[in-house]
Amino acid sequence: MAVDLYETLGVQKTATADEIRSAYRKLAKSNHPDLNPGNKAAEERFKAIASAYDILSDPAKRTRYDSGEIDATGAERPQGPGYSYHAGGPRGQKYSYDGGFPEGDGGEDYSDIFSDLFRRGEFSQGGPGGPGGPEIRMRGRDRIYSLDVAFLDAVRGATSRIGLPDGKSMDVRIPPGIDDGQILRLKGQGGPGIGGGPAGDALIEIHILPHPHYTRDGSDITIEVPVSVAEAVLGGKISVPTPAGPVNLTVPPQSSTGTKLRLRGRGIPARGGKPAGDQYVTLKIVLNPKDETLAKFLREREAMPDFDPRRDLMGAT
């Protein structure tokens, strides 16, 4: 039975890229091998889900799949003179390229069909049928791996090494700005082909590890930066970390905790035609526990009766 990638992800053929991504993430989480240890059925579903997303999330691959140029594994489909043709003869028997037989009495000559298959490389010589007998050429199976990537490596790009079950290792290039849950396809790094067929691919699912200070929102990055009372009240320039290195940021006078400032273009790098994101800095006023002069100043200073910092909360009761 032919596999329908849209049915695998539970979406319509008209689904948008966001709908496909959302469906994949939901299914991948519930069927991930780490959450279903020893569950072979869940592991197979996860592989099928990952393979479906790899094709449908790529506009070029999706177009080729929809047009029938590639199958559900991403392999090229044989391109003959059409999905069917009519043989010459008084009865005009119909031959199908989907593996069916002619609608006749079985006495027709099949030499043209098999010679066409040989030309397309569907069969190779010297198979189990004896010397010169046909052997089916099959593409190797895809293999799925999971790779944890540090937050900053995912932002800036890096090369990570992944261990394989056979004890070997493989280097994986992480492109800058990769998304959590994104799948990288490494051509020819999967299971070996059969009968001289091409090897399958390695599908690497990326899991971005959390960072102690940065968080990510789409193409933007946020970070909370402590400031002193003097810096918040008087304003001034402070040094702020970014994935590309520290930069100077101007703090406006009379800033409060929660004030959000933007560093344009300091977020996720530009990719795929999308502009670079921004970095948002949220200020947090921090008191110096050793500063006794501030407490003395506040005790000696007469309170200002026209200022109530909790005035806006009065309607909450």
N, C-alpha and C positions, 0 to 999 in steps of 0.2 A: 504494500500500500504506500503510495507516494506521500511524502511528508510535506505538510503545508506550514511554512514558517510563521505565517500570520496566526494560524490556529495554535501553534506551539506557544506563542506569546499571549494568546487570547485577545488579539486586536483585529480590527477590520483592515482590509486592504487599503482603505483610504486614511488610515491612522497617520497622525502627524509625527514628526520626530520626537516631540516631547511626550506624546502618548506612548510611543514605542519604548522610550527610555524609562518612563514611569512603570510600565508593565514589566519590563525586564528586571528592574531593581526589586520590585515586589516579589516576583517569582524566584529570583536568584537568592534573595535572603531566606525565603522559606525552604528552599531546596539545597542550600549550601551544604557540602559534605561536613564542614565543621559543626554544623547544627544537627546533622543526621548521621552520626558515626555508625558505620556498619550497615547503613541502609543503601543497598545497591540500587534500588528503584529510584530513590531520591538523587543518587549520584548520576544515574543515566539521564534523569529529567534535567538536572543542572547542566550537564554537558549539552543536551539538546537546546536548552534555553540560551546558553552562552553562544552556541553556534548560530542560532537564529538571530540573536541580537547583533552578532558580528556582521552579518550580511545586511539586515534591514536597517542598521544604524548608519551604514555607509551609502550615501545617495547613489554612487556609481554602481555598487554591487546590487543595491535594491532594484535599480532600473534594469540591470541585466537579468536578475532573478525574475522580475515581473514579466520580462519579454521572453523568458525561457532559454536565455543563452547559457545560464549556469543553473545547477540543481541546488538542492537544499544543503549540500555540503560545500558549495562554492566551486565544485568541479565543472569544467566545460561540458555542455551537452553536445552530443554528436549533431552536427549540422549537415543533414542530407538535403536532397532536393525538395524536401517538404515533409510534413508529418505523415503524408500518405500519397500514394499515386495509383493510377490504374494501369494494370498490365495490358499489353496489346493482345487482342484475341476476341473472338466473337462474344464471349461472356463478360469480358471486361472485369476480371476479378480484382478485388481491392487488397493491397498489401499495406500493413501498418508498420511504422517504425517504432512502435512502443512494445514490440515483442510479440505481437499477435500473429496469427497465421492467416493465409488467404481464405476468402469466403468461397472456395471451390472444393474439388474432390481430392485435393492433395497431390495431384499429378503434375503440377506446374514445375518449371525449372527454377530453382532458387539460386543459381550460380551468380546472377547479377547482384542479388542482395548480399551474399557473403563476400563477394569481391569488393563491394562498396565498404563493408565493415572492415576488411583488411586494410583498405586504403586509409580509413579514418583511424586505424590503430586500436580498434576494439579487441582484436585478437592478435596474438603473436604466435610464431611457429614453435614447434617442439614441445607441445603440451602433453598432458597425461594420456591423450589419445594415441600416442606413438609419434615417431619422427614425422614431422610435417603436419601433425594434428594441431587443432586450434587450442590455445590456452587463453582464458579470459584475463585481460589486463585490468587491474583494479587499483584505484588510488588508495593509499594508506589512510588509516583512521586519524582524525585529529586528536590531539592530547591536550587536556586542560590542566592548567596550573594556577596557583594563587600566589601573588607576590605582594608582600608588605613594603611600602615605600615611605620614606620619611617625608614629612610635610614640605620641607624646603627643597628636597630633591624633586618632588612632584611639581613645584613651582618653577624651579630653575632648570630642570632637566638633569639627567645623570645616567650612568650605566650601572645596573645592579646585576648581581650574579645569583642565579637560582639553582638550587640543587635538584637533580633528577633522581627518580627511583632507582636507576641502575648505578648510582654512585657518581655519575658524571655531573658536570655543571654546565650552565649555559648563560652567556652574558645577554642581558636584555637592555636595550636603549630606551630610556624613559624620556619621551619628548616633553619640552617645557609646557607647563599648564595642563597636564593630563588630569582628567576627572576621576573621582573616586568611582570604582565599579567599571571603568572603561576596560575594554579588552583589546590587547595587542595581538596581532597575528604574525607569527614568524613562519614564513614560507619554508616548507620542506623539513621542518624540525619535529614533525609528528611521527606516527607509525610508518614503517616501511611499506612500500607498495607491493602488490602481488603480480607476478608474471611480468615484471619489468615496468609496472605502473609507477606513477610518481608518488613520492612520500606525502603523507598528510602534513598538516600544519600544527604548530604549537599555539594554543590560545592562552594568553596570560591575562588573568583577571587582576586588576590593580586595586589594592586596598591602601588608601592613604592614612598613615598614622596621625593621630592628633598632635598638635604642637602646644607646649606649655603657655605660649603667649599669643600666637596668631590663630585666627579662625578665618574660614573662607566662606564667602557668600557669592556663588557664581564666579564672576571674573574679579570680584573685589576681595580685599583682605582687610580685616579689622584687628586692631591691637589696643589694649588699654595701657596708657602711659602715666606713671605717677608724676606729679608736679608738687613743688613746695607751695606753702601759703604765699610767699613773696612772689613766686613766678605766676601764680594764679591772679593775685591782686594787681601787681604792677605790670605783668606781661613781660615778654622778652623772647629770646631765641633759645631753644633747647635742641639737643641731639636726639633723634628718634631712629630706632632700627628699622630697616626694611630688608626684604629678601636680597636686594641688590647691594646692600651696604647702608651705613648710617647717613642720614641727611639732616639738615637744620630745618626746624619748624618754628614759625612765629606764633607764640601764644598771645592772644589779645588780652589787654588789661581787663580786670574784673571777670575773669573766666571762673566758672563753677565746675564742680565735679559733674561729669556727664556731658560737658561741652565736646562736640564732635567736630574735628577738623579733617580736611581732605588733602591728601598728597596725590595729585593727578598723575596717572600713568605708572604708579608704583605698586600696582596689584599684579594680577596674572598677566604674563607677557602676551602680546598680540599673537593670534594663531588662527588659522583657517579663515582669514578675511575679517576676523573680529578684532576690534581695537583693544589695546591693553586696558586692564582694569585699573581701579584706583585703590589706594590704601587709606582707610579711615582710622583716625587716631582719636580715641576717647580719653579725655583727661580725668584723672582721679587725684584729688587733693590729699596729700599725705602729710601729717604733722610730724615734726621732729620731737621725739620724746625727751630729748635732752635740752630743748629750747625753753628755758624758764622765763625768758624775757617776754615771750608772747602772752603767757598766762598773767604775768604781772601787769602788762599793758592793758589787757582786757579787764582785769579787776579794777584798775584805777580809772579807766575810761567810763564816762557816764553813758549808759545805754541809750540808744536812739529810739524814742517812743514811736516814731513813724514807720518803723520797719519791723514787720512780723514775717519771718521766713516760712511759717506754716499757714499763711493766710489762705493759700489756694486749697488747703485740705479741709477747710471748715465745712464745705458742702458734702464731705464724705460721710458725715454722721447722720 
